[in-house]
Amino acid sequence: MFGIRFAKFEPTTYVFKYTKGKISAQGTGLCFYYYAPATSLTAVPVGSADVPFMFAETSADFQELTIQGQLTYRIADPVKTSGMLNYTIDNSRKSYVSDDPQKLPERLVNLALIAAKEAVKKLSLKEALVASGDVAQRVFAVLREDPMVQSLGTEILSLSVAAIKPNSETARALEAEAREEILKESDEAIFKRRNYAVEQERIIRESELNTEIAVEQKNREIQENRMASERLMQQRQQEMEEERMNFQVQQEERNRKLVELRTLNEKIEADTKAYALKAVMQVYEGLNPETLKSLTNAGLDSGRLMALAFQGIADRAEKIGNLNITPDLLNTIIRGQNSFQE
């Protein structure tokens, strides 16, 4: 009524109240009454805003790229922003009287586009596809120091690159290349695994051979030790046999000397006996045979004497006519003969 109106703004909106062409009030979250015919209101949003972007670029190897990301900014100096862009509100419709508020994010995206172009123009396709973080850091650093951003009174809070993608044909080619590379790596992994298995088998076989060699060496050492022991035992036996033979030789030598000495003694004894017998025989050579016979029979018993008597009779049987032997004489002879045999 009568042009008096009430205005209330959010805390994230910086308001300029112009009365008769001069600022009569300004600040965030204001609420006030004003006279509409003589008052102009400018509302600048100072809260953070997210602006998604997606644009096409070309890599250093002339491949098309699509850069997709998001820019976060806020108006840090509403005075500069309101001086560069028109944020005047239509009192009747409570909307901006121009499209300048929509141009601010467009200008920021265009600045990001220029910075991204500079960031990827020296990168090849494969390098750019994996350099989203590096590209985001470069673009963010450029925008923070850009004079246009500062003159607009804005502050870049963050910039992120969600993805850098090639076109569909290049993507399929890269997928095929990556697939071939994966298959190649898979084949190499299989080859390495088989090679590793072969190497392990070789190591196991070599270990087994080394074990067999060690066992053979140990058996050879045992055999050599056994042969050395047997050789030593044979040497000891040979030495013992030589000692025994030497002892036997010595014994035989002693026996030989003993036999020679005994033979010599027996010879001397026989010579002595022969000399004595020769001396006796020389004594008996001059004697009558009957006398010698009588001397020989002198010590005999009656039975032997009777036997000699019968022998003498038998020797002269041709000269004897009759011979009578009584039973008593015969018994005496028989008893004497038995006594002699006993």
C-alpha positions in Angstrom: 0.0 0.0 0.0 1.3 3.4 -1.0 4.5 1.7 -2.3 5.8 0.5 1.1 7.1 -3.0 0.9 8.9 -5.4 3.2 12.1 -7.3 2.1 13.8 -10.2 3.9 16.9 -11.9 2.6 18.8 -15.1 3.4 22.1 -15.0 5.4 23.9 -16.1 2.2 22.8 -13.1 0.3 24.6 -9.7 0.4 22.1 -6.9 -0.2 22.7 -3.4 -1.4 19.8 -0.9 -0.7 20.0 2.1 -3.0 17.9 5.1 -2.2 17.9 8.0 -4.6 21.0 6.5 -6.2 23.0 6.0 -3.0 23.6 3.0 -0.8 21.5 3.4 2.3 22.0 -0.1 3.7 24.1 -3.1 2.8 24.9 -6.4 4.4 23.9 -10.1 4.6 20.6 -11.4 5.8 18.9 -8.0 6.0 15.2 -7.4 6.4 13.6 -3.9 6.1 10.8 -1.9 4.8 11.4 0.3 1.8 9.6 2.7 -0.5 9.5 0.9 -3.8 9.3 3.8 -6.2 12.5 5.4 -4.8 14.4 2.3 -3.8 16.6 -0.2 -5.8 17.7 -3.5 -4.4 20.8 -5.5 -5.4 21.1 -9.0 -4.0 24.4 -10.8 -4.5 24.6 -14.5 -3.4 27.7 -15.0 -1.3 27.3 -18.7 -0.6 29.4 -21.3 -2.4 28.1 -22.6 -5.7 29.0 -25.7 -7.7 29.3 -25.4 -11.5 29.7 -28.6 -13.4 31.5 -28.4 -16.7 32.3 -30.7 -19.6 34.2 -29.7 -22.7 36.2 -31.2 -25.5 39.9 -30.7 -26.0 42.7 -32.1 -28.1 45.8 -33.9 -26.8 49.4 -33.4 -28.0 48.9 -36.4 -30.4 45.8 -34.8 -31.9 43.3 -37.1 -30.1 39.9 -35.8 -28.9 39.4 -35.7 -25.2 36.4 -34.9 -23.1 37.1 -33.3 -19.7 34.4 -33.5 -17.1 34.6 -31.9 -13.7 33.1 -29.4 -11.3 34.1 -25.9 -10.2 33.2 -24.6 -6.7 33.4 -20.9 -6.1 31.9 -18.1 -4.0 31.6 -14.3 -4.3 34.2 -12.9 -1.9 33.8 -9.3 -2.7 30.1 -8.4 -3.5 31.1 -4.8 -4.2 33.3 -5.8 -7.1 30.8 -8.4 -8.3 27.9 -6.0 -8.3 30.1 -3.4 -10.1 30.9 -6.0 -12.9 27.5 -7.6 -13.2 23.9 -6.5 -12.7 22.4 -8.2 -9.6 19.4 -5.8 -9.4 16.1 -7.3 -8.2 12.8 -6.5 -9.8 10.7 -5.5 -6.8 7.5 -6.7 -8.2 8.6 -10.2 -9.3 11.4 -10.7 -6.8 13.8 -11.8 -9.6 16.8 -10.4 -11.4 16.1 -7.8 -14.0 19.0 -9.2 -16.2 20.7 -12.5 -17.0 24.1 -11.3 -15.6 23.9 -13.5 -12.5 23.9 -16.5 -14.9 27.0 -15.2 -16.8 29.3 -15.4 -13.8 29.6 -19.2 -13.7 29.8 -19.2 -17.5 32.8 -16.8 -17.4 34.4 -19.0 -14.7 33.9 -22.1 -16.8 35.4 -20.4 -19.8 38.4 -19.5 -17.8 38.7 -23.1 -16.6 38.4 -24.2 -20.3 41.3 -22.1 -21.3 43.4 -23.3 -18.4 42.5 -26.9 -19.1 43.5 -26.5 -22.7 46.9 -25.3 -21.7 47.2 -28.2 -19.2 46.5 -31.0 -21.7 47.9 -29.6 -24.9 51.4 -31.0 -24.1 50.1 -34.3 -22.9 49.6 -37.4 -25.1 46.3 -39.3 -25.1 47.5 -42.0 -22.7 49.2 -39.4 -20.4 46.1 -37.2 -20.3 43.8 -40.1 -19.5 45.6 -40.7 -16.2 46.4 -37.1 -15.4 43.0 -35.9 -14.2 44.4 -35.0 -10.7 47.4 -33.1 -12.2 45.2 -31.3 -14.7 42.8 -30.3 -11.9 45.6 -28.9 -9.8 47.0 -26.9 -12.7 43.6 -25.4 -13.6 42.9 -24.6 -10.0 46.2 -22.8 -9.6 45.7 -20.8 -12.7 42.1 -19.7 -11.8 43.1 -18.6 -8.3 45.7 -16.2 -9.7 43.6 -15.2 -12.8 43.0 -11.3 -12.9 39.5 -11.8 -14.3 38.5 -14.0 -11.4 39.8 -11.4 -8.9 38.1 -8.5 -10.8 34.8 -10.4 -10.6 35.2 -10.5 -6.8 35.0 -14.3 -6.8 37.1 -16.9 -5.0 37.8 -20.4 -6.4 37.3 -22.8 -3.6 38.0 -26.0 -5.4 38.2 -27.6 -8.9 38.0 -31.3 -9.6 38.3 -33.2 -12.8 36.1 -36.3 -12.5 37.2 -37.9 -15.8 39.2 -37.3 -18.9 37.7 -39.6 -21.6 38.6 -40.2 -25.3 35.9 -40.5 -28.0 34.1 -43.8 -28.5 36.3 -45.0 -31.3 39.5 -44.2 -29.5 38.1 -45.7 -26.4 37.4 -49.0 -28.2 40.9 -48.9 -29.7 42.4 -48.3 -26.3 40.2 -51.0 -24.8 41.4 -53.4 -27.4 45.0 -52.3 -26.8 44.6 -52.6 -23.1 42.9 -56.0 -23.6 45.8 -57.2 -25.7 48.2 -55.8 -23.1 46.3 -57.6 -20.3 46.3 -60.8 -22.3 50.0 -60.3 -23.0 50.6 -59.8 -19.3 48.5 -62.8 -18.6 50.6 -64.9 -21.0 53.7 -63.5 -19.4 52.4 -64.3 -16.0 51.6 -67.9 -17.2 55.0 -68.1 -18.7 56.6 -66.8 -15.6 54.6 -69.2 -13.5 55.5 -72.1 -15.7 59.1 -70.9 -15.8 59.0 -70.6 -12.0 57.6 -74.1 -11.8 60.3 -75.4 -14.1 62.9 -73.5 -12.1 61.5 -75.0 -8.9 61.5 -78.4 -10.4 65.1 -77.9 -11.5 66.1 -76.7 -8.1 64.3 -79.7 -6.5 66.0 -82.1 -9.0 69.3 -80.4 -8.5 68.8 -80.7 -4.7 67.9 -84.4 -5.2 71.0 -84.9 -7.3 73.2 -83.1 -4.8 71.7 -85.3 -2.1 72.4 -88.4 -4.2 76.0 -87.1 -4.8 76.4 -86.4 -1.1 75.1 -89.9 -0.3 77.4 -91.4 -2.9 80.3 -89.5 -1.5 79.4 -90.6 2.0 79.1 -94.2 0.8 82.4 -93.9 -1.0 84.0 -92.5 2.1 82.5 -95.3 4.1 83.7 -97.8 1.5 87.2 -96.2 1.5 87.3 -96.2 5.3 86.2 -99.9 5.3 88.8 -100.7 2.6 91.4 -98.8 4.6 90.4 -100.7 7.7 90.5 -104.0 5.9 93.9 -103.0 4.4 95.1 -102.1 7.8 93.8 -105.3 9.2 95.4 -107.3 6.4 98.7 -105.5 7.0 98.3 -106.3 10.7 97.6 -109.9 9.8 100.5 -110.0 7.4 102.7 -108.5 10.0 101.5 -111.0 12.5 101.9 -113.8 10.0 105.4 -112.6 9.2 106.1 -112.4 12.9 104.8 -115.9 13.3 106.8 -117.2 10.4 109.9 -115.4 11.7 109.2 -117.0 15.0 108.8 -120.4 13.3 111.9 -119.8 11.3 113.7 -119.0 14.5 112.2 -122.0 16.2 113.2 -124.2 13.2 116.6 -122.7 13.3 116.8 -123.5 17.0 115.5 -127.0 16.3 117.9 -127.5 13.5 120.7 -126.4 15.8 119.3 -128.6 18.5 119.1 -131.5 16.1 122.6 -130.9 14.9 123.8 -130.6 18.4 121.9 -133.8 19.4 123.2 -135.6 16.3 126.6 -134.5 17.1 126.2 -135.6 20.7 124.7 -139.0 19.6 127.5 -139.3 17.1 130.0 -138.6 19.9 128.2 -141.0 22.2 128.0 -143.7 19.5 131.7 -143.1 18.7 132.4 -143.5 22.4 130.2 -146.6 22.7 131.8 -148.0 19.5 135.2 -147.3 20.9 134.3 -149.0 24.2 132.7 -151.9 22.4 135.8 -152.1 20.1 138.0 -152.2 23.2 135.8 -154.9 24.8 135.8 -156.9 21.5 139.5 -156.6 21.4 139.5 -158.2 24.9 137.1 -161.0 23.8 138.9 -161.8 20.6 141.6 -163.7 22.4 139.2 -165.8 24.5 137.9 -169.4 23.8 134.3 -169.4 22.4 133.2 -171.9 25.0 134.6 -169.7 27.7 132.7 -166.7 26.3 129.5 -168.8 26.2 130.0 -169.8 29.7 130.6 -166.2 30.8 127.4 -165.3 28.9 125.3 -167.9 30.6 126.7 -167.4 34.0 124.0 -165.1 35.1 121.0 -167.0 33.6 118.3 -168.8 35.6 117.7 -172.6 35.6 115.0 -172.5 33.0 117.1 -170.6 30.5 120.0 -172.9 31.2 117.8 -175.9 30.6 116.6 -174.3 27.4 120.2 -173.8 26.3 120.9 -177.4 27.2 118.0 -178.6 25.0 119.3 -176.3 22.2 122.7 -177.9 22.5 121.1 -181.3 22.3 119.2 -180.3 19.3 122.3 -179.1 17.7 123.9 -182.5 18.2 120.8 -184.6 17.5 122.6 -186.7 15.0 124.9 -187.9 17.6 122.2 -188.8 20.2 120.6 -192.2 20.1 117.9 -192.1 22.8 116.7 -189.2 25.1 114.4 -189.8 28.1 112.6 -186.8 29.7 110.7 -187.4 32.9 107.4 -185.7 33.7 108.9 -184.0 36.6 111.6 -182.5 34.4 109.0 -181.4 31.9 106.8 -179.7 34.5 109.8 -177.9 35.9 110.7 -176.6 32.4 107.1 -175.5 31.8 106.8 -173.7 35.2 110.1 -172.0 34.5 109.0 -170.9 31.1 105.7 -169.4 32.5 107.6 -167.6 35.2 109.9 -166.2 32.5 107.0 -165.0 30.4 105.4 -163.3 33.4 
